Amino acid sequence: MKNKNTKKQILLALVAFLTLPMVALNCQPAQAMMSDPGVIDQLQKRRAALQTREFYLMRDTDDLLRKKEDIRRRNDSDAPAQMNEVCRKIDAKAWELQQVRLDIRDVNIRLL
């Protein structure tokens, strides 16, 4: 019985000895990065710029959706071409908005 406990303790000590340096090495860059006020300031400025960009993209998308609804209601001879153009612009804005939101998420994760 004593032999089993000794083997178990040795195994646990070995696992702790091997994993502790890996954990410490993985934590050091994040701690070093967060101790630098310049990095934090730069990330906060980046987040503010991205949030401003997100606001303008949402506003532009809303304007395009209103324009699409106006074209649908008007239904004149140029409506199909105009509708296609507006839909392409909406898709492009939606893709760009998604990218900006992913960038905001990444910056927020770095600031944690």
C-alpha positions as CSV (number, residue, x, y, z in Angstrom):
1,M,0.0,0.0,0.0
2,K,2.8,2.4,0.9
3,N,4.6,1.6,-2.3
4,K,1.5,2.6,-4.4
5,N,1.1,5.9,-2.6
6,T,4.8,6.7,-3.1
7,K,4.5,5.9,-6.8
8,K,1.4,8.1,-7.0
9,Q,3.2,11.0,-5.3
10,I,6.2,10.7,-7.5
11,L,4.1,10.6,-10.6
12,L,2.1,13.7,-9.4
13,A,5.4,15.5,-8.6
14,L,6.8,14.7,-12.0
15,V,3.6,15.9,-13.8
16,A,3.7,19.1,-11.8
17,F,7.4,19.6,-12.5
18,L,6.8,19.2,-16.2
19,T,3.7,21.3,-16.6
20,L,4.7,24.2,-14.4
21,P,7.4,25.6,-16.7
22,M,5.0,25.3,-19.7
23,V,2.3,27.2,-17.9
24,A,4.8,29.8,-16.7
25,L,6.2,30.3,-20.2
26,N,2.7,30.7,-21.7
27,C,1.7,33.3,-19.1
28,Q,4.8,35.5,-19.3
29,P,4.0,37.3,-22.6
30,A,0.5,38.2,-21.5
31,Q,1.7,39.6,-18.2
32,A,4.6,41.5,-19.9
33,M,2.2,42.9,-22.5
34,M,-0.3,44.1,-19.9
35,S,2.3,45.7,-17.7
36,D,3.2,48.1,-20.5
37,P,0.9,51.2,-20.4
38,G,1.8,52.0,-24.0
39,V,0.4,48.7,-25.2
40,I,-2.8,49.1,-23.2
41,D,-3.3,52.7,-24.5
42,Q,-2.7,51.5,-28.1
43,L,-5.3,48.7,-27.7
44,Q,-7.8,51.1,-26.2
45,K,-7.3,53.6,-29.1
46,R,-7.7,50.7,-31.6
47,R,-10.9,49.6,-29.9
48,A,-12.3,53.1,-30.0
49,A,-11.5,53.5,-33.7
50,L,-13.1,50.1,-34.4
51,Q,-16.2,51.0,-32.5
52,T,-16.5,54.3,-34.5
53,R,-16.1,52.3,-37.7
54,E,-18.8,49.9,-36.5
55,F,-21.2,52.8,-35.8
56,Y,-20.7,54.2,-39.3
57,L,-21.1,50.9,-41.0
58,M,-24.3,50.2,-39.2
59,R,-25.6,53.6,-40.1
60,D,-24.6,53.1,-43.8
61,T,-26.3,49.7,-43.8
62,D,-29.5,51.2,-42.3
63,D,-29.5,53.9,-45.1
64,L,-29.0,51.2,-47.7
65,L,-31.9,49.1,-46.3
66,R,-34.1,52.2,-46.4
67,K,-33.0,52.8,-50.0
68,K,-33.8,49.2,-50.9
69,E,-37.3,49.6,-49.4
70,D,-37.9,52.8,-51.3
71,I,-36.8,51.1,-54.6
72,R,-39.1,48.2,-53.8
73,R,-42.1,50.5,-53.2
74,R,-41.3,52.7,-56.3
75,N,-41.0,49.8,-58.7
76,D,-40.0,51.8,-61.8
77,S,-38.2,50.5,-64.9
78,D,-34.7,50.9,-63.3
79,A,-35.8,49.1,-60.1
80,P,-34.1,45.7,-60.8
81,A,-30.7,47.2,-61.6
82,Q,-30.9,49.6,-58.7
83,M,-32.0,46.8,-56.4
84,N,-29.1,44.6,-57.4
85,E,-26.6,47.4,-56.8
86,V,-28.1,48.2,-53.4
87,C,-28.1,44.6,-52.4
88,R,-24.4,44.2,-53.4
89,K,-23.6,47.3,-51.3
90,I,-25.6,45.9,-48.4
91,D,-23.7,42.5,-48.6
92,A,-20.3,44.3,-48.7
93,K,-21.2,46.5,-45.7
94,A,-22.4,43.4,-43.8
95,W,-19.2,41.6,-44.5
96,E,-17.1,44.6,-43.5
97,L,-19.2,45.0,-40.3
98,Q,-18.6,41.4,-39.4
99,Q,-14.9,41.8,-39.9
100,V,-14.9,44.9,-37.7
101,R,-16.8,43.1,-35.0
102,L,-14.3,40.3,-35.0
103,D,-11.5,42.8,-34.7
104,I,-13.3,44.4,-31.8
105,R,-13.6,41.0,-30.1
106,D,-9.9,40.3,-30.6
107,V,-8.9,43.6,-29.1
108,N,-11.3,43.1,-26.2
109,I,-9.7,39.7,-25.6
110,R,-6.2,41.2,-25.6
111,L,-7.3,43.8,-23.1
112,L,-8.6,41.2,-20.6
